Amino acid sequence: MRPARSAGRGDIGQNGRDERRHSLSGQQLMQPRDVRLEPELARRLASRAAALAPLGSLAADSVALTAEQSAALERLADRLANTYPYGDERYIGQMLKPPHPLAWAAYATTMLLNPNNHALDGGPATAEMEQEAVAAIAAMFGYDEHIGHLTSSGTIANLEALWVARELRPDAAIVFGENAHYTHARMCQLIGVPADPVAQDEHGRIDLDALGRRLQAGGVGTVVATLGTTSLGAIDRIEQIVELCSRHGARLHVDAAYGGFFTLLADGATPGVEPAPFAALRRADSIVVDPHKHGLQPYGCGCVLFADPSVARLYAHDSPYTYFTSRERHLGEISLECSRAGAAAAALWTTLEALPLTREGLGSHLAASRAAAQGLTAALAGAEVAIVVAPELDIICPFPRLARASAISERCERAFDSLAQAGWHAAKIRLQTSWLRRTHPEIEHDADELTTLRLVLMKPAHADIVEELASVLREHLARG
Ligand SMILES: *Cc1c(COP(=O)(O)O)cnc(C)c1O
């Protein structure tokens, strides 16, 4: 299916403003507010809204909307048409895709009740589903025992892990790689913990020598490693980091928000991922994974896990108006957030019922993404196009083999724009030229930073269009 395409350059944004960016050659470039769903999809979206509204309450067989209410829904569909085609295989930009239809149906069904997974009386069924789904994820990572819960995002899940890190090692630093997600520095600031970034190596992984030196210097409470960086999909060497941590008495938190579900492919089979870092996850003190990234869930679904169930004591708090229904543990008693959508747990639970955490289940989606990245790498290899680092997951950053850093940036900026005009939506990444020269020494350092394309191949359909994508990229990267 080729449903969604953004509108061409001729379409002026709905608001009629004309402040669009101009390219180096003076052409008008596409801005986010200029993209449009293809008319067929926009129509389908509007009719879906009209079809759903009568189902929106369990209080009656059918809900009748007033004329004003229907008009408001029509305006919604109209506004939503200003959207990138996230479900289309030609959307290769950010980590975005629609949830699985089953997750959507489960979420919508549960929303008819709108349970809250804070106290057990807020959602007894969905609290149990959350515990089961979280236990399945913990088992996937090889945890024998665990405590954990869903969160509204990966950021909040990491915040909880860092907060536990601080509570357990109050006066010690938290150390993460400069390849880590930007929110770690912010969250350390928020909780008032000294944060020390250490260098990344030439593959975009945390530099083990730098980390070893930092640990040797002392005062480190917890190390944050990233299993699948957001920028390049690089995999920190968890199996070596865990050794370094235990040698120096530091805890280990693994941020697997993006890469965690690739564990399903870490079995030595093809398509696969390097098994050792994933096998070492069981030795981490805490792990974060985002079901709303590679778990086919709608936004609002992160997950944090701790290997030691006794960290629950750190969350201890009293609330005289909650927790009165049962002595069983309420999820609110082990999370920093209060209200959370029970629907998010129901959607994840239902998805895992149909697509269990096996290579054949949810793993089949990841396998297609991984195969797409490997296939595209092979298809692009040649004299014209280079890749920043060989992809370890499903993110790939290609750039044209030009002599100067500035020329590479200019060409990639142009390709980003011309791809968008042609309905292909990529992303971009800025890199330090000195860092990229470690693996691509032929690049002339005439600018400190350079820009390349960044492609996230997280939809199974990407595996089917590898050859087409390679030739489109080659063509756009060759345009001077
Ligand atoms: C996406 C991501 C986060 C942040 O998660 P959100 O769900 O966007 O808040 C943190 N770490 C990594 C490695 C990520 O890829």
The ligand as an SDF file (V2000), in Angstrom:
LIG
                    3D

 15 15  0  0  0  0  0  0  0  0999 V2000
   13.4560    7.9600   22.9940 C   0  0  0  0  0  0  0  0  0  0  0  0
   14.5400    7.7760   23.9960 C   0  0  0  0  0  0  0  0  0  0  0  0
   14.4360    8.3030   25.2800 C   0  0  0  0  0  0  0  0  0  0  0  0
   13.2900    9.1940   25.6910 C   0  0  0  0  0  0  0  0  0  0  0  0
   12.0930    8.4830   25.7010 O   0  0  0  0  0  0  0  0  0  0  0  0
   10.6960    9.2280   25.5200 P   0  0  0  0  0  0  0  0  0  0  0  0
    9.7360    8.0960   25.5450 O   0  0  0  0  0  0  0  0  0  0  0  0
   10.7610    9.9380   24.2100 O   0  0  0  0  0  0  0  0  0  0  0  0
   10.5320   10.1710   26.6450 O   0  0  0  0  0  0  0  0  0  0  0  0
   15.4440    8.0320   26.1860 C   0  0  0  0  0  0  0  0  0  0  0  0
   16.5030    7.2930   25.8230 N   0  0  0  0  0  0  0  0  0  0  0  0
   16.6430    6.7690   24.5860 C   0  0  0  0  0  0  0  0  0  0  0  0
   17.8490    5.9490   24.2530 C   0  0  0  0  0  0  0  0  0  0  0  0
   15.6600    7.0050   23.6180 C   0  0  0  0  0  0  0  0  0  0  0  0
   15.8070    6.5150   22.3710 O   0  0  0  0  0  0  0  0  0  0  0  0
  1  2  1  0
  2  3  1  0
  2 14  2  0
  3  4  1  0
  3 10  2  0
  4  5  1  0
  5  6  1  0
  6  7  2  0
  6  8  1  0
  6  9  1  0
 10 11  1  0
 11 12  2  0
 12 13  1  0
 12 14  1  0
 14 15  1  0
M  END
$$$$
